[in-house]
Amino acid sequence: MNRFFSFVSGALLGAVVGATLALLLTPTSGDDLLARIEDRTSYIREEVRKAAASRRAELESQLADLRKPRQA
């Protein structure tokens, strides 16, 4: 169990250091980078919403089909 926590803490520390270095060493300004990140995040969020709505409609259709009385 101790090895697991060591691995997780090392992975988290590595992610924080990597993200910090990426932000510091990017060729664009911080405002430009932040705007790009926000745009990408909103795009991904919208795509997830569309996929969820599509999947929900599909599942509701399947549920309606299952609820129909069977004909002999």
LOMAR-320436 format. One line per 4 residues: their letters; for each residue x negated, y negated, z of N, C-alpha, C, CB. Coordinates in Angstrom, 2 decimals, always signed. Atoms other than C-alpha are relative to their C-alpha. Glycine has a CB too. Layout:
<bapas>
A = X Y Z X Y Z X Y Z X Y Z | ...
</bapas>
This chain:
<bapas>
MNRF = -0.82 +1.18 +0.00 +0.00 +0.00 +0.00 -0.87 -1.25 +0.00 +0.93 +0.01 +1.19 | +0.89 +1.15 -0.07 -2.87 -2.35 +0.79 -0.59 -0.31 -1.38 -1.13 +0.27 +1.02 | +0.54 +0.21 +1.34 -4.29 -1.83 -2.70 +1.01 -0.70 -0.90 -0.42 +1.33 -0.62 | -1.07 +0.62 +0.79 -0.95 -2.80 -4.21 +0.07 -1.49 +0.29 +1.34 +0.67 +0.30
FSFV = -0.06 +1.41 -0.36 -0.81 -6.08 -2.29 -1.25 -0.75 -0.46 +0.18 -0.16 +1.51 | +1.22 +0.63 +0.51 -4.42 -6.80 -3.22 +0.11 -0.25 -1.50 -1.24 +0.89 +0.30 | -0.17 +0.15 +1.44 -3.58 -6.23 -6.88 +0.97 -1.14 -0.30 +0.51 +1.30 -0.62 | -1.01 +1.03 +0.24 -0.46 -8.43 -6.74 -0.54 -1.38 +0.33 +1.27 +0.28 +0.82
SGAL = +0.54 +1.31 -0.36 -2.24 -11.25 -4.92 -1.08 -0.42 -1.00 -0.59 +0.03 +1.42 | +1.01 +0.32 +1.01 -5.12 -11.07 -7.41 +0.64 -0.41 -1.32 -0.92 +1.18 -0.22 | -0.70 +0.35 +1.23 -2.71 -11.14 -10.34 +0.63 -1.39 +0.10 +1.08 +1.05 -0.32 | -0.60 +1.33 -0.19 -0.87 -14.15 -8.92 -1.05 -1.10 +0.00 +0.80 -0.03 +1.30
LGAV = +1.07 +0.99 -0.03 -4.09 -15.99 -8.22 -0.56 -0.21 -1.41 -1.13 +0.45 +0.97 | +0.48 +0.11 +1.38 -5.31 -15.23 -11.74 +0.96 -0.77 -0.88 -0.23 +1.38 -0.58 | -0.99 +0.72 +0.79 -2.06 -16.51 -13.21 -0.03 -1.49 +0.31 +1.41 +0.57 +0.27 | +0.05 +1.42 -0.40 -2.27 -19.76 -11.25 -1.26 -0.65 -0.57 +0.03 -0.15 +1.54
VGAT = +1.25 +0.55 +0.53 -5.92 -20.30 -12.22 +0.07 -0.13 -1.52 -1.21 +0.88 +0.41 | -0.13 +0.04 +1.46 -5.19 -19.45 -15.86 +0.92 -1.11 -0.47 +0.51 +1.32 -0.51 | -0.93 +1.07 +0.37 -2.22 -21.79 -16.03 -0.62 -1.37 +0.22 +1.31 +0.13 +0.79 | +0.65 +1.28 -0.29 -4.19 -24.59 -14.43 -1.05 -0.32 -1.05 -0.65 +0.02 +1.39
LALL = +1.02 +0.22 +1.02 -7.08 -24.16 -16.85 +0.61 -0.29 -1.36 -0.92 +1.21 -0.10 | -0.68 +0.24 +1.28 -4.72 -24.00 -19.80 +0.53 -1.42 -0.07 +1.14 +1.00 -0.21 | -0.51 +1.37 +0.00 -3.11 -27.27 -18.78 -1.11 -1.03 -0.07 +0.83 -0.25 +1.25 | +1.11 +0.96 +0.00 -6.45 -28.97 -18.21 -0.77 -0.02 -1.32 -0.94 +0.32 +1.12
LTPT = +0.85 -0.10 +1.19 -8.11 -27.79 -21.41 +0.76 -0.08 -1.32 -0.75 +1.28 +0.04 | -0.76 +0.10 +1.25 -5.31 -28.24 -23.94 -0.36 -1.28 -0.72 +1.52 +0.06 +0.28 | +0.37 +1.19 +0.76 -5.99 -30.68 -26.75 +1.08 -1.08 -0.05 -0.35 +0.40 -1.40 | -1.06 +1.01 +0.01 -2.65 -32.48 -26.33 +0.09 -0.67 +1.37 +1.35 +0.64 -0.38
SGDD = -0.15 +0.71 -1.27 -1.73 -34.98 -23.67 +1.00 +0.73 +0.89 +0.45 -1.47 -0.24 | -0.90 -0.64 -0.94 +0.16 -33.94 -20.59 +1.46 -0.24 -0.32 -0.29 -0.47 +1.39 | -1.39 +0.31 +0.33 +3.33 -35.72 -21.67 +0.46 +0.78 -1.23 +0.16 -1.51 -0.25 | -0.33 -0.77 +1.19 +3.25 -34.08 -25.09 +0.17 +1.48 +0.33 -1.08 -0.18 -1.07
LLAR = -0.08 -1.41 -0.39 +2.60 -30.69 -23.57 +1.27 +0.27 +0.81 -1.24 +0.41 +0.81 | -1.20 -0.16 -0.81 +5.40 -31.15 -21.04 +1.25 -0.04 -0.89 +0.08 -1.09 +1.08 | -1.14 +0.09 +0.91 +7.81 -32.17 -23.81 +0.13 +1.29 -0.82 -0.15 -1.22 -0.94 | -0.03 -1.25 +0.77 +6.84 -29.10 -25.86 +0.49 +1.16 +0.87 -1.39 +0.33 -0.57
IEDR = -0.43 -1.06 -0.91 +7.31 -26.84 -22.84 +1.50 -0.11 +0.26 -0.79 -0.06 +1.33 | -1.44 +0.20 -0.24 +10.73 -28.36 -22.12 +0.82 +0.38 -1.22 +0.27 -1.45 +0.38 | -0.70 -0.36 +1.23 +11.78 -27.99 -25.76 +0.06 +1.51 -0.17 -0.68 -0.63 -1.21 | +0.05 -1.46 +0.15 +10.66 -24.38 -25.86 +0.88 +0.69 +1.04 -1.46 +0.50 +0.12
TSYI = -0.82 -0.58 -1.06 +12.35 -23.63 -22.55 +1.48 -0.15 -0.32 -0.32 -0.66 +1.34 | -1.42 +0.19 +0.33 +15.65 -25.13 -23.67 +0.40 +0.86 -1.19 +0.29 -1.48 -0.30 | -0.28 -0.87 +1.14 +15.42 -23.22 -26.97 +0.20 +1.44 +0.47 -1.14 -0.07 -1.03 | -0.10 -1.37 -0.50 +14.83 -19.93 -25.15 +1.28 +0.16 +0.82 -1.23 +0.36 +0.85
REEV = -1.22 -0.05 -0.83 +17.63 -20.71 -22.67 +1.24 +0.10 -0.89 +0.09 -1.24 +0.91 | -1.16 -0.02 +0.91 +20.06 -21.38 -25.54 +0.10 +1.34 -0.73 -0.11 -1.15 -1.02 | -0.02 -1.30 +0.66 +19.05 -18.19 -27.34 +0.49 +1.10 +0.94 -1.40 +0.35 -0.52 | -0.46 -0.98 -0.99 +19.60 -16.18 -24.16 +1.50 -0.14 +0.21 -0.74 -0.17 +1.35
RKAA = -1.44 +0.21 -0.14 +23.04 -17.76 -23.75 +0.77 +0.58 -1.19 +0.31 -1.50 +0.15 | -0.66 -0.53 +1.19 +23.96 -16.88 -27.33 +0.00 +1.53 +0.01 -0.69 -0.51 -1.27 | +0.10 -1.46 -0.05 +22.72 -13.30 -26.92 +0.94 +0.56 +1.06 -1.45 +0.43 +0.28 | -0.88 -0.46 -1.07 +24.62 -12.94 -23.64 +1.47 -0.09 -0.43 -0.23 -0.82 +1.29
ASRR = -1.39 +0.16 +0.45 +27.84 -14.27 -25.18 +0.34 +1.06 -1.05 +0.22 -1.41 -0.57 | -0.22 -1.02 +1.02 +27.47 -11.94 -28.14 +0.15 +1.38 +0.63 -1.15 -0.01 -1.00 | -0.06 -1.31 -0.67 +26.81 -8.94 -25.92 +1.27 +0.12 +0.82 -1.24 +0.21 +0.90 | -1.23 -0.02 -0.80 +29.71 -9.88 -23.65 +1.20 +0.28 -0.89 +0.19 -1.32 +0.76
AELE = -1.11 -0.22 +0.92 +32.09 -10.05 -26.61 +0.01 +1.45 -0.49 -0.10 -0.97 -1.21 | +0.10 -1.39 +0.45 +30.83 -6.68 -27.82 +0.48 +0.96 +1.09 -1.46 +0.33 -0.39 | -0.41 -0.87 -1.11 +31.28 -5.08 -24.39 +1.49 -0.13 +0.30 -0.80 -0.33 +1.24 | -1.43 +0.18 -0.23 +34.75 -6.60 -23.96 +0.81 +0.72 -1.07 +0.36 -1.49 +0.02
SQLA = -0.66 -0.73 +1.08 +35.74 -5.17 -27.33 -0.03 +1.50 +0.26 -0.68 -0.32 -1.35 | +0.11 -1.42 -0.31 +34.47 -1.75 -26.32 +0.92 +0.36 +1.18 -1.46 +0.37 +0.33 | -0.86 -0.24 -1.14 +36.32 -2.01 -23.01 +1.47 +0.02 -0.42 -0.22 -1.06 +1.08 | -1.39 +0.03 +0.50 +39.55 -2.94 -24.80 +0.31 +1.29 -0.74 +0.23 -1.23 -0.93
DLRK = -0.21 -1.26 +0.71 +39.12 +0.10 -27.05 +0.16 +1.17 +0.97 -1.16 +0.27 -0.95 | -0.09 -1.08 -0.98 +38.60 +2.33 -24.02 +1.31 -0.05 +0.78 -1.17 -0.07 +0.96 | -1.24 +0.15 -0.76 +41.71 +0.96 -22.30 +1.24 +0.33 -0.82 +0.10 -1.42 +0.52 | -1.15 -0.33 +0.84 +43.96 +1.71 -25.26 +0.46 +1.42 +0.33 -0.34 -0.15 -1.53
PRQA = -0.47 -1.38 -0.26 +46.19 +4.71 -24.65 -0.38 +0.91 -1.17 +1.55 +0.02 +0.21 | +0.40 -0.98 +1.03 +45.07 +7.80 -26.49 +1.25 +0.51 -0.71 -0.80 +1.19 +0.64 | -1.09 -0.55 +0.78 +47.27 +9.04 -29.27 -0.32 +1.46 -0.30 +0.24 -0.82 -1.32 | +0.21 -1.43 +0.20 +47.71 +12.77 -29.60 +0.16 +0.43 -1.42 +0.92 +0.78 +0.84
</bapas>
